[in-house]
């Protein structure tokens, strides 16, 4: 609405974002109040939550940094024009984060209640399905990158097309670095869960420093993709060792493709 009215700016967009965050908080408070109400504060529960939260916070912080540090470096090293191109590629590539993000929320209650072995089996199957769906999304981004970047945003953003294609190649790593730390955190192993995220953080920063000066946004895209693949691989190894799973359990199976297709068709028909 701000853009249509001609009032869009950095300040107005930031204010709109803040308002949106507060609106989300108010909606959640209203939902909790209507469904179960608010009990008296429980100090013991608060201490446990704070202790566990402090263990999970480093991983979350590095994860957010993984999402944003590359753009800050592109802007500071290569300038606003290159940042504009790269930000368009990143905006479309963030579609790859939505599916794993939803899956982490959906499966977390089951993983919290499960034994380590059961949690390993459940999380491995969700990862296999998630990789298949993410691969379909990545192929779509690669094929339609010219349309998404040039037609939607204009010919001036044609330079972001190949950057988007490179970012799409990290789809499996994105799924791994979301789903495996979630499973480990649900099993009360948040520090182990942060291992893959930390690896991606270190690799991304190191490659950004090396690749952004000569290659600008394309260098950042390569660094990000490599970082997520490396971090996802390490997260998978930590997951396998911690929850008594096997690497073979993480490989998508041909029989799951028709099963997944049948599920998707069933959802579409019911809608």
C-alpha positions as CSV (number, residue, x, y, z in Angstrom):
1,X,0.0,0.0,0.0
2,X,2.9,2.4,0.7
3,X,4.4,1.7,-2.7
4,X,1.1,2.2,-4.5
5,X,0.5,5.4,-2.7
6,X,4.1,6.7,-3.4
7,X,5.0,6.8,0.3
8,X,7.5,3.9,0.4
9,X,10.9,4.7,1.9
10,X,13.4,2.9,4.2
11,X,11.8,4.6,7.2
12,X,8.2,3.9,6.3
13,X,9.0,0.3,5.3
14,X,10.7,-0.2,8.7
15,X,7.7,1.2,10.6
16,X,5.4,-1.1,8.6
17,X,7.6,-4.0,9.6
18,X,7.5,-3.1,13.3
19,X,3.7,-2.8,13.1
20,X,3.5,-6.2,11.5
21,X,5.5,-7.8,14.3
22,X,3.4,-6.2,17.0
23,X,0.2,-7.3,15.2
24,X,1.5,-10.9,15.2
25,X,2.2,-10.7,18.9
26,X,-1.2,-9.4,19.7
27,X,-2.9,-12.1,17.6
28,X,-1.0,-14.8,19.5
29,X,-1.8,-13.2,22.9
30,X,-5.5,-13.1,22.0
31,X,-5.4,-16.7,20.8
32,X,-3.8,-18.0,24.0
33,X,-6.1,-15.9,26.2
34,X,-9.2,-17.3,24.5
35,X,-8.1,-20.9,24.4
36,X,-6.4,-21.5,27.8
37,X,-5.8,-18.2,29.5
38,X,-2.7,-17.0,31.3
39,X,-1.6,-18.7,34.5
40,X,0.4,-17.2,37.3
41,X,4.2,-16.9,36.5
42,X,6.1,-20.1,37.2
43,X,9.7,-19.1,38.3
44,X,11.0,-22.7,38.1
45,X,9.7,-23.1,34.6
46,X,11.0,-19.7,33.7
47,X,14.5,-20.7,34.8
48,X,14.4,-23.9,32.8
49,X,13.2,-22.1,29.7
50,X,15.9,-19.5,30.1
51,X,18.6,-22.1,30.6
52,X,17.5,-24.0,27.5
53,X,17.1,-20.9,25.5
54,X,20.6,-19.7,26.2
55,X,21.9,-23.0,24.8
56,X,19.8,-22.6,21.6
57,X,20.5,-18.9,21.1
58,X,24.0,-19.2,19.6
59,X,22.7,-21.5,16.9
60,X,19.8,-19.2,16.1
61,X,22.0,-16.1,16.1
62,X,24.4,-17.7,13.6
63,X,21.5,-18.9,11.5
64,X,20.2,-15.3,11.2
65,X,23.7,-14.1,10.4
66,X,23.9,-16.8,7.6
67,X,20.7,-15.2,6.1
68,X,21.9,-11.6,6.2
69,X,25.7,-11.3,6.5
70,X,26.4,-11.9,2.8
71,X,24.1,-9.0,1.7
72,X,25.8,-6.7,4.2
73,X,29.2,-7.7,2.8
74,X,28.1,-7.3,-0.8
75,X,26.8,-3.8,-0.1
76,X,29.9,-2.7,1.9
77,X,32.4,-4.2,-0.6
78,X,30.8,-4.0,-4.0
79,X,28.3,-1.1,-3.6
80,X,24.6,-0.6,-3.7
81,X,24.1,-1.6,-7.4
82,X,25.5,-5.1,-6.8
83,X,23.6,-5.3,-3.5
84,X,20.4,-4.5,-5.4
85,X,21.0,-7.4,-7.9
86,X,22.0,-9.8,-5.2
87,X,19.1,-8.9,-3.0
88,X,16.6,-9.9,-5.7
89,X,18.3,-13.3,-6.1
90,X,18.2,-13.8,-2.4
91,X,14.6,-12.8,-2.1
92,X,13.5,-15.5,-4.6
93,X,15.9,-18.1,-3.2
94,X,14.3,-17.6,0.3
95,X,11.4,-19.7,-1.1
96,X,13.7,-22.7,-0.4
97,X,13.5,-21.9,3.3
98,X,9.7,-21.9,3.6
99,X,9.1,-25.6,3.2
100,X,11.8,-26.8,5.7
101,X,10.6,-24.0,8.1
102,X,7.1,-25.4,8.1
103,X,8.3,-28.9,8.5
104,X,10.3,-28.0,11.6
105,X,7.2,-26.6,13.2
106,X,4.9,-29.5,12.3
107,X,7.2,-32.3,13.4
108,X,8.6,-30.7,16.6
109,X,5.9,-31.9,19.0
110,X,6.3,-35.5,17.9
111,X,10.1,-35.3,18.1
112,X,10.0,-33.9,21.6
113,X,7.9,-36.9,22.8
114,X,9.8,-39.5,20.9
115,X,12.8,-41.7,22.0
116,X,16.1,-40.9,20.2
117,X,15.7,-43.8,17.9
118,X,12.1,-42.9,17.0
119,X,13.0,-39.3,16.6
120,X,15.9,-40.3,14.2
121,X,13.5,-42.3,12.1
122,X,10.8,-39.6,11.9
123,X,13.2,-36.8,11.2
124,X,15.0,-38.8,8.5
125,X,11.8,-39.5,6.7
126,X,10.7,-35.9,6.8
127,X,14.1,-34.9,5.5
128,X,13.8,-37.3,2.6
129,X,10.5,-35.9,1.6
130,X,11.7,-32.3,2.3
131,X,14.7,-32.9,-0.1
132,X,12.4,-34.1,-2.8
133,X,10.1,-31.2,-2.5
134,X,12.9,-28.7,-2.2
135,X,14.5,-30.2,-5.3
136,X,11.4,-29.6,-7.3
137,X,11.3,-26.0,-6.0
138,X,15.0,-25.5,-6.9
139,X,14.5,-26.8,-10.4
140,X,11.6,-24.4,-10.8
141,X,13.8,-21.5,-9.7
142,X,16.6,-22.5,-12.1
143,X,14.2,-22.8,-15.1
144,X,12.2,-19.6,-14.3
145,X,15.0,-17.4,-13.0
146,X,14.9,-15.1,-16.1
147,X,11.1,-14.6,-15.6
148,X,11.4,-14.1,-11.9
149,X,14.3,-11.6,-12.1
150,X,14.0,-9.8,-15.4
151,X,10.2,-9.8,-16.1
152,X,9.0,-9.2,-12.6
153,X,11.7,-6.7,-11.5
154,X,12.7,-5.3,-14.9
155,X,15.6,-5.7,-17.4
156,X,17.9,-3.8,-15.0
157,X,17.9,-6.8,-12.7
158,X,18.9,-9.4,-15.4
159,X,22.3,-9.7,-13.6
160,X,20.6,-11.5,-10.7
161,X,19.4,-14.4,-12.9
162,X,22.5,-16.5,-12.7
163,X,23.0,-15.6,-9.0
164,X,19.5,-17.1,-8.3
165,X,20.4,-20.2,-10.2
166,X,23.5,-20.7,-8.1
167,X,21.6,-20.1,-4.9
168,X,19.0,-22.7,-5.9
169,X,21.7,-25.4,-6.0
170,X,22.0,-25.3,-2.2
171,X,18.4,-26.5,-1.7
172,X,19.4,-29.8,-0.1
173,X,21.8,-28.0,2.3
174,X,19.1,-25.6,3.3
175,X,16.7,-28.4,4.1
176,X,19.4,-30.2,6.1
177,X,20.5,-27.2,8.1
178,X,16.9,-26.5,9.1
179,X,15.6,-30.0,9.8
180,X,18.5,-31.7,11.6
181,X,19.2,-29.0,14.1
182,X,15.5,-28.8,14.8
183,X,15.4,-32.6,15.6
184,X,18.4,-32.3,17.9
185,X,17.0,-29.4,19.7
186,X,13.7,-31.2,20.2
187,X,15.7,-34.1,21.7
188,X,17.4,-31.6,24.1
189,X,20.7,-31.5,22.2
190,X,20.7,-27.8,21.1
191,X,24.5,-27.4,21.3
192,X,25.0,-30.3,18.9
193,X,22.3,-28.9,16.7
194,X,24.2,-25.7,16.3
195,X,27.3,-27.6,14.9
196,X,26.1,-27.6,11.2
197,X,24.9,-24.0,11.5
198,X,28.3,-22.9,12.9
199,X,30.1,-24.7,10.1
200,X,28.0,-22.9,7.5
201,X,28.6,-19.6,9.3
202,X,32.4,-20.0,9.2
203,X,32.5,-21.2,5.6
204,X,30.3,-18.5,4.4
205,X,32.2,-15.7,6.0
206,X,35.6,-17.0,4.8
207,X,34.4,-17.5,1.2
208,X,32.6,-14.1,1.2
209,X,35.8,-12.4,2.1
210,X,37.6,-14.2,-0.8
211,X,34.9,-14.2,-3.5
212,X,33.0,-11.0,-3.1
213,X,35.8,-8.5,-4.0
214,X,36.4,-10.0,-7.5
215,X,32.9,-11.4,-8.3
216,X,30.5,-9.3,-6.2
217,X,27.0,-10.9,-6.0
218,X,28.0,-14.0,-7.9
219,X,30.8,-14.6,-5.4
220,X,28.4,-14.2,-2.5
221,X,26.0,-16.7,-4.2
222,X,28.7,-19.3,-4.6
223,X,29.9,-18.7,-1.0
224,X,26.3,-19.1,0.3
225,X,25.6,-22.3,-1.7
226,X,28.9,-23.9,-0.7
227,X,28.3,-22.9,3.0
228,X,24.9,-24.4,3.1
229,X,26.0,-27.7,1.5
230,X,28.9,-28.0,3.9
231,X,26.9,-27.0,6.9
232,X,24.0,-29.3,5.9
233,X,26.4,-32.2,5.5
234,X,28.0,-31.6,8.9
235,X,24.5,-31.3,10.4
236,X,23.5,-34.6,8.9
237,X,26.6,-36.4,10.3
238,X,25.9,-35.0,13.8
239,X,22.3,-36.0,13.5
240,X,23.2,-39.6,12.4
241,X,25.7,-40.0,15.3
242,X,23.5,-38.4,18.0
243,X,20.2,-40.1,17.2
244,X,21.5,-43.6,16.2
245,X,20.5,-43.3,12.6
246,X,22.3,-44.1,9.3
247,X,23.4,-42.0,6.4
248,X,21.5,-44.4,4.1
249,X,18.3,-43.4,5.9
250,X,18.7,-39.8,4.6
251,X,18.8,-40.7,0.9
252,X,15.4,-40.3,-0.8
253,X,13.9,-43.5,-2.0
254,X,12.3,-44.1,-5.4
255,X,9.2,-45.5,-3.8
256,X,8.6,-42.2,-2.0
257,X,8.2,-40.2,-5.2
258,X,4.8,-41.8,-6.2
259,X,3.7,-41.7,-2.6
260,X,4.5,-38.0,-2.4
261,X,2.8,-37.3,-5.7
262,X,-0.3,-39.1,-4.5
263,X,-0.4,-37.1,-1.3
264,X,0.0,-33.8,-3.3
265,X,-2.8,-34.8,-5.7
266,X,-5.0,-35.8,-2.8
267,X,-4.5,-32.4,-1.2
268,X,-5.2,-30.6,-4.5
269,X,-8.4,-32.6,-5.1
270,X,-9.7,-32.0,-1.6
271,X,-9.0,-28.2,-2.0
